[in-house]
Amino acid sequence: MADDGARQGYLIIADISGYTAYLTGTELEHAQDILTRLIQTIIDCCRAPIELVELEGDAVYVYLPASAAARLNLVQALESTYFAFASRRDNMARLGGCQCRACSAVPTLDLKFVVHLGEFRVQRLAGQAKPIGPDVILVHRLLKNHIAEAMGLHAYVFFTDAALAGLDLDAAALGLRRHTEAYEHLGTVSGAVEDLAARWRAEQAARRVRLDAATARRQCSVELPAPPSVVWEYLTQPTNRARWEPGLQGVAAEGGSARLGTGSEARCDHGDGRSGQTILDWRPFDYFTVASVLDGPLCPPAVLTVALEAVPAGTRLTWYSAPGPGWRAAIGFTLAGGGLEASQREGGERLRRLLAAEWQPPAEESLAVVPDPAAAAAAALASPTA
């Protein structure tokens, strides 16, 4: 048995709400298949720098090194995981075509997260590695809470105050609701709760706007040596954008919103003038689409989709661009589009060099990784909830 030195990180558990009632009250054959697919969906969202620790029955236990948290918008990562889960669940319910109890009860399943920043040690025993310590016990106890009774929520993220402080999150600005729990031997734990069901309803209501190879007038790609979640932060955070985007001196958000998303507006300063951008579609770690004003003749309005695709070496980043509505925009885009593509190529190369210099996988803090997630997900269904 070996015990690694103390380390700090975000301990996160994704837990399927309604699991026990669903598994014990429905036909096991269909229920097992449905739960395996839903658990696999959660596992598939565990992208670097988030690391999978293990499966615990209906729960997926993951870890984010504290040193990597600055490179990941954890709120968006958890929301994206919930969106993938909810989409898979809703599609199975809508398209299943089976009237058995297991298939009919799929809509009763939901997903909740608990997130805590704590200190722990990693115990390595018989080829397995697991975090141990009081904070590990605490994050597991947080699954047993009174949020459903107090707030009527079954899909949520419960951030402890330690996690909020570590991530520098303003709970009030993000619309999170305060909540406190008390546990024997552990004391009182305070934090804030995000309603994921409300975020999913807003996501469904948002109209998708995405250019691709078939609809864009121009496109430009670059391969980057970091995963999509890391690249996303370099693309969307104003201080990061100014470090690689040619000519950009600063970006100021309009309205002072704490959360970027569809409808957000920004003013971009290129030194010789300011241009506006409006986010038309916002799908974290996948793509975003903006309406912008190009520098060039007639200052034409344009639509730009920035798409991220995971590849073995990291991320393939592609800019798809097209003129805005109207013939004036089309003419202006024709005149200015070459400069846009040249700027994208230059910026892509700058970003590639920046990531190569600054980003390294957090291998030194790696925990256990489940070698075969699909098989492990199926096996986990036979285990009781931790």
C-alpha positions as CSV (number, residue, x, y, z in Angstrom):
1,M,0.0,0.0,0.0
2,A,1.3,3.5,-0.9
3,D,0.0,6.9,0.2
4,D,0.7,9.9,-2.0
5,G,1.3,13.3,-0.6
6,A,-1.5,15.8,0.1
7,R,-3.0,17.6,-2.8
8,Q,-5.9,19.9,-3.5
9,G,-8.6,19.7,-6.1
10,Y,-12.3,19.7,-6.9
11,L,-14.1,16.6,-5.9
12,I,-17.2,16.2,-8.0
13,I,-19.9,13.5,-8.0
14,A,-22.6,13.2,-10.7
15,D,-25.5,11.2,-9.3
16,I,-28.6,10.0,-11.1
17,S,-31.8,11.1,-9.3
18,G,-34.5,8.5,-9.1
19,Y,-32.1,5.6,-9.7
20,T,-33.1,3.3,-6.9
21,A,-36.9,3.6,-7.5
22,Y,-36.3,3.2,-11.2
23,L,-34.1,0.1,-10.9
24,T,-36.3,-1.7,-8.3
25,G,-39.6,-0.8,-9.9
26,T,-39.0,-1.7,-13.5
27,E,-37.9,-4.6,-15.7
28,L,-34.2,-5.2,-15.1
29,E,-33.2,-6.0,-18.7
30,H,-34.4,-2.8,-20.2
31,A,-33.6,-0.7,-17.1
32,Q,-30.0,-1.9,-17.1
33,D,-29.5,-1.0,-20.8
34,I,-31.1,2.4,-20.3
35,L,-29.0,3.2,-17.2
36,T,-25.8,2.0,-18.8
37,R,-26.3,4.3,-21.7
38,L,-27.1,7.3,-19.5
39,I,-24.0,6.6,-17.3
40,Q,-21.9,6.2,-20.4
41,T,-23.1,9.7,-21.6
42,I,-21.9,11.2,-18.3
43,I,-18.5,9.4,-18.7
44,D,-18.1,10.6,-22.2
45,C,-18.3,14.2,-20.9
46,C,-15.4,13.6,-18.6
47,R,-12.8,15.4,-20.8
48,A,-9.4,16.6,-19.8
49,P,-8.6,18.3,-17.4
50,I,-11.5,16.6,-15.6
51,E,-10.4,13.0,-14.7
52,L,-12.6,10.0,-14.0
53,V,-11.9,8.4,-10.6
54,E,-14.5,5.6,-10.5
55,L,-18.1,4.6,-10.8
56,E,-20.1,4.1,-7.6
57,G,-23.4,2.5,-8.6
58,D,-25.5,5.3,-10.0
59,A,-22.8,7.9,-9.4
60,V,-19.8,9.0,-11.5
61,Y,-17.0,10.3,-9.3
62,V,-14.6,12.7,-11.0
63,Y,-11.8,15.0,-10.0
64,L,-10.4,18.3,-11.3
65,P,-6.9,19.3,-10.1
66,A,-6.9,22.7,-8.5
67,S,-4.1,23.7,-10.7
68,A,-6.2,23.0,-13.8
69,A,-9.4,24.8,-12.7
70,A,-8.3,28.2,-14.0
71,R,-8.2,26.7,-17.5
72,L,-11.7,25.3,-17.4
73,N,-15.1,27.0,-16.9
74,L,-16.4,24.3,-14.6
75,V,-20.0,25.7,-14.5
76,Q,-20.2,25.4,-18.3
77,A,-18.6,21.9,-18.2
78,L,-21.3,20.7,-15.7
79,E,-24.1,22.3,-17.6
80,S,-22.8,20.7,-20.9
81,T,-22.8,17.3,-19.1
82,Y,-26.3,17.8,-17.9
83,F,-27.5,18.9,-21.4
84,A,-25.9,15.7,-22.9
85,F,-27.6,13.6,-20.2
86,A,-31.0,15.3,-20.6
87,S,-30.9,15.1,-24.4
88,R,-30.1,11.4,-24.3
89,R,-32.8,10.7,-21.7
90,D,-35.4,12.7,-23.6
91,N,-34.5,11.0,-26.9
92,M,-34.8,7.6,-25.4
93,A,-38.2,8.5,-23.9
94,R,-39.4,9.9,-27.2
95,L,-38.1,7.3,-29.6
96,G,-38.0,4.2,-27.5
97,G,-41.3,2.8,-28.9
98,C,-41.6,0.3,-26.0
99,Q,-44.4,0.4,-23.5
100,C,-42.7,-1.6,-20.7
101,R,-42.4,0.1,-17.3
102,A,-38.6,0.6,-17.7
103,C,-39.0,2.5,-21.0
104,S,-42.1,4.4,-19.8
105,A,-40.3,5.6,-16.6
106,V,-37.2,7.0,-18.4
107,P,-38.5,10.7,-17.9
108,T,-38.4,10.2,-14.1
109,L,-34.6,10.0,-14.2
110,D,-32.5,13.1,-13.6
111,L,-29.0,14.2,-12.7
112,K,-27.5,16.1,-9.9
113,F,-24.0,17.2,-9.0
114,V,-22.1,18.0,-5.8
115,V,-18.9,20.0,-6.1
116,H,-16.4,20.6,-3.2
117,L,-12.9,22.0,-3.1
118,G,-10.8,20.1,-0.6
119,E,-7.6,18.5,0.4
120,F,-6.9,14.8,0.3
121,R,-4.3,12.1,-0.2
122,V,-4.3,9.5,-2.9
123,Q,-4.1,5.9,-1.6
124,R,-2.8,3.4,-4.1
125,L,-3.6,-0.2,-3.2
126,A,-3.7,-3.4,-5.4
127,G,-3.3,-1.3,-8.6
128,Q,-6.1,1.1,-7.7
129,A,-5.8,4.8,-6.7
130,K,-8.4,6.5,-4.6
131,P,-8.6,9.9,-2.8
132,I,-9.0,9.6,0.9
133,G,-9.6,12.1,3.7
134,P,-12.4,14.1,5.5
135,D,-13.2,16.2,2.3
136,V,-13.7,13.0,0.4
137,I,-16.2,11.8,3.0
138,L,-17.9,15.2,2.9
139,V,-18.5,15.3,-0.8
140,H,-20.1,11.9,-0.6
141,R,-22.3,13.0,2.3
142,L,-23.4,16.0,0.3
143,L,-25.4,13.6,-2.0
144,K,-27.7,13.1,1.0
145,N,-29.2,16.5,1.3
146,H,-32.5,18.3,1.5
147,I,-32.4,20.3,-1.7
148,A,-35.3,18.4,-3.3
149,E,-37.5,19.1,-0.2
150,A,-36.4,22.7,0.3
151,M,-36.3,23.8,-3.4
152,G,-38.2,21.2,-5.3
153,L,-35.2,20.5,-7.5
154,H,-34.0,17.1,-8.7
155,A,-31.5,18.4,-11.3
156,Y,-29.0,20.7,-9.9
157,V,-25.4,21.5,-9.0
158,F,-24.6,22.1,-5.3
159,F,-21.4,24.1,-5.0
160,T,-19.9,24.3,-1.5
161,D,-18.6,27.7,-0.4
162,A,-15.1,26.3,-0.7
163,A,-15.8,25.4,-4.3
164,L,-17.4,28.8,-5.0
165,A,-14.4,30.6,-3.5
166,G,-11.9,28.5,-5.3
167,L,-13.6,29.0,-8.7
168,D,-14.1,32.7,-7.9
169,L,-17.9,32.4,-8.6
170,D,-20.3,35.1,-7.6
171,A,-23.4,33.0,-6.6
172,A,-25.8,36.0,-6.7
173,A,-24.6,37.2,-10.1
174,L,-25.0,33.7,-11.6
175,G,-28.5,33.4,-10.1
176,L,-27.6,30.6,-7.7
177,R,-29.7,30.0,-4.5
178,R,-28.0,29.7,-1.1
179,H,-28.4,26.4,0.8
180,T,-27.0,24.9,4.0
181,E,-26.8,21.3,5.3
182,A,-25.7,19.9,8.6
183,Y,-23.9,16.6,9.1
184,E,-22.9,14.7,12.2
185,H,-19.1,14.8,12.8
186,L,-18.7,17.1,9.7
187,G,-20.7,20.2,10.9
188,T,-22.5,22.7,8.8
189,V,-21.8,23.0,5.1
190,S,-23.0,26.0,3.2
191,G,-23.0,26.7,-0.5
192,A,-25.2,27.6,-3.5
193,V,-27.4,25.6,-5.9
194,E,-27.9,26.0,-9.7
195,D,-31.2,24.8,-11.2
196,L,-30.1,22.6,-14.1
197,A,-33.6,21.9,-15.3
198,A,-34.2,25.6,-15.8
199,R,-31.0,25.9,-17.8
200,W,-32.0,22.9,-19.9
201,R,-35.4,24.5,-20.7
202,A,-33.6,27.7,-21.7
203,E,-31.2,25.6,-23.8
204,Q,-34.0,24.0,-25.6
205,A,-35.7,27.3,-26.3
206,A,-32.6,28.8,-27.8
207,R,-32.5,28.7,-31.6
208,R,-29.4,26.9,-33.0
209,V,-27.4,29.0,-35.4
210,R,-24.4,27.2,-36.9
211,L,-22.5,27.6,-40.1
212,D,-20.7,24.6,-41.5
213,A,-18.8,23.6,-44.7
214,A,-22.0,23.6,-46.7
215,T,-23.3,27.0,-45.6
216,A,-20.1,29.1,-45.0
217,R,-18.5,31.2,-47.7
218,R,-15.0,30.8,-46.1
219,Q,-13.5,28.4,-43.6
220,C,-10.1,28.1,-41.9
221,S,-8.8,25.4,-39.6
222,V,-5.9,24.8,-37.3
223,E,-5.0,21.9,-35.0
224,L,-4.2,22.8,-31.4
225,P,-2.3,20.8,-28.8
226,A,-5.0,21.0,-26.0
227,P,-8.5,19.5,-25.4
228,P,-11.6,21.5,-26.4
229,S,-12.4,22.5,-22.8
230,V,-9.1,24.3,-22.6
231,V,-9.2,25.8,-26.1
232,W,-12.7,27.2,-25.3
233,E,-11.3,29.3,-22.5
234,Y,-8.6,30.8,-24.8
235,L,-11.3,31.6,-27.4
236,T,-13.9,33.1,-25.1
237,Q,-12.2,34.8,-22.2
238,P,-11.3,38.5,-23.1
239,T,-7.9,38.5,-21.4
240,N,-6.9,35.3,-23.3
241,R,-8.3,36.5,-26.7
242,A,-6.1,39.6,-26.6
243,R,-3.0,37.4,-26.3
244,W,-3.4,35.7,-29.7
245,E,-6.1,37.5,-31.8
246,P,-4.4,39.8,-34.3
247,G,-5.0,43.5,-33.6
248,L,-7.3,42.9,-30.7
249,Q,-6.5,45.2,-27.7
250,G,-9.4,44.5,-25.5
251,V,-13.0,43.2,-25.2
252,A,-15.7,44.8,-23.0
253,A,-19.0,43.0,-22.3
254,E,-22.1,45.0,-22.6
255,G,-24.5,45.0,-19.7
256,G,-22.1,43.6,-17.1
257,S,-23.5,40.1,-17.3
258,A,-21.5,37.5,-15.3
259,R,-22.4,34.7,-17.8
260,L,-21.7,34.6,-21.5
261,G,-24.3,33.0,-23.6
262,T,-26.8,33.5,-26.4
263,G,-27.7,37.2,-26.7
264,S,-24.6,38.5,-24.9
265,E,-23.0,41.5,-26.6
266,A,-19.4,42.8,-26.5
267,R,-17.4,45.7,-27.9
268,C,-14.0,44.8,-29.4
269,D,-11.2,47.4,-29.5
270,H,-8.8,47.0,-32.4
271,G,-6.9,50.2,-31.8
272,D,-8.2,52.1,-34.8
273,G,-11.9,51.6,-33.9
274,R,-14.4,49.5,-32.0
275,S,-16.7,46.9,-33.5
276,G,-19.6,45.0,-32.0
277,Q,-20.2,41.3,-31.5
278,T,-23.5,39.5,-30.5
279,I,-23.6,35.9,-29.6
280,L,-26.2,34.1,-31.7
281,D,-25.6,30.6,-30.4
282,W,-23.5,29.3,-27.5
283,R,-22.7,25.6,-27.1
284,P,-19.7,25.3,-24.7
285,F,-16.8,23.2,-25.8
286,D,-18.6,22.5,-29.1
287,Y,-19.1,25.8,-31.0
288,F,-20.4,29.3,-30.8
289,T,-21.7,31.7,-33.4
290,V,-21.5,35.4,-33.4
291,A,-22.7,38.3,-35.6
292,S,-19.9,40.7,-36.0
293,V,-18.7,43.7,-38.0
294,L,-15.6,43.1,-40.2
295,D,-12.8,45.6,-40.6
296,G,-12.7,46.5,-44.2
297,P,-14.6,48.2,-47.0
298,L,-18.2,49.2,-46.0
299,C,-17.6,47.5,-42.6
300,P,-19.9,44.7,-43.6
301,P,-21.8,42.6,-41.0
302,A,-20.8,39.0,-40.9
303,V,-21.8,35.7,-39.2
304,L,-19.0,33.6,-37.8
305,T,-19.2,30.1,-36.3
306,V,-16.1,28.9,-34.3
307,A,-16.3,25.1,-34.0
308,L,-14.2,22.8,-31.9
309,E,-13.6,19.1,-32.6
310,A,-11.7,16.7,-30.4
311,V,-8.9,14.9,-32.3
312,P,-6.1,12.6,-31.0
313,A,-3.6,15.4,-30.9
314,G,-6.0,17.9,-29.1
315,T,-8.5,20.0,-30.9
316,R,-9.3,20.9,-34.5
317,L,-10.5,24.5,-34.5
318,T,-12.4,25.7,-37.5
319,W,-13.7,29.2,-38.3
320,Y,-16.8,29.2,-40.7
321,S,-17.8,32.7,-42.0
322,A,-20.5,34.1,-44.2
323,P,-21.9,37.6,-44.9
324,G,-24.8,39.0,-42.9
325,P,-28.1,39.6,-44.6
326,G,-28.5,41.9,-47.5
327,W,-26.6,42.6,-50.8
328,R,-24.4,45.3,-49.2
329,A,-23.1,42.8,-46.7
330,A,-22.5,40.3,-49.4
331,I,-20.4,42.8,-51.4
332,G,-18.5,43.9,-48.3
333,F,-17.8,40.4,-47.3
334,T,-16.4,39.6,-50.8
335,L,-14.0,42.6,-50.4
336,A,-13.1,42.0,-46.8
337,G,-13.3,38.2,-46.5
338,G,-9.7,37.6,-47.6
339,G,-8.4,39.7,-44.8
340,L,-10.6,37.9,-42.3
341,E,-9.2,34.5,-43.4
342,A,-5.6,35.8,-43.2
343,S,-6.3,37.1,-39.7
344,Q,-7.7,33.7,-38.7
345,R,-4.7,31.9,-40.0
346,E,-2.3,34.2,-38.2
347,G,-4.4,34.0,-35.0
348,G,-4.6,30.2,-35.2
349,E,-0.9,29.9,-35.4
350,R,-0.4,32.3,-32.5
351,L,-2.9,30.3,-30.5
352,R,-1.2,27.0,-31.4
353,R,2.2,28.4,-30.1
354,L,0.6,29.8,-27.0
355,L,-1.1,26.6,-26.0
356,A,2.1,24.6,-26.8
357,A,4.0,26.8,-24.4
358,E,1.4,27.0,-21.6
359,W,-0.7,23.9,-21.5
360,Q,0.4,20.5,-20.3
361,P,-1.9,17.6,-19.3
362,P,-2.0,17.4,-15.5
363,A,-0.3,14.0,-15.5
364,E,1.5,14.6,-12.2
365,E,-1.9,14.8,-10.5
366,S,-3.5,11.9,-12.3
367,L,-5.8,9.6,-10.4
368,A,-7.2,6.2,-11.4
369,V,-8.9,5.9,-14.8
370,V,-11.4,3.3,-15.5
371,P,-9.9,1.2,-18.4
372,D,-13.1,0.2,-20.0
373,P,-15.9,2.8,-19.1
374,A,-18.7,0.9,-21.0
375,A,-18.0,-2.3,-19.2
376,A,-17.5,-0.5,-15.9
377,A,-20.8,1.3,-16.3
378,A,-22.7,-2.0,-16.8
379,A,-20.9,-3.6,-13.9
380,A,-21.7,-0.6,-11.6
381,L,-25.4,-1.2,-12.0
382,A,-25.0,-4.3,-9.8
383,S,-23.5,-2.2,-6.9
384,P,-25.5,-0.3,-4.3
385,T,-25.3,3.5,-4.2
386,A,-22.2,4.6,-2.2
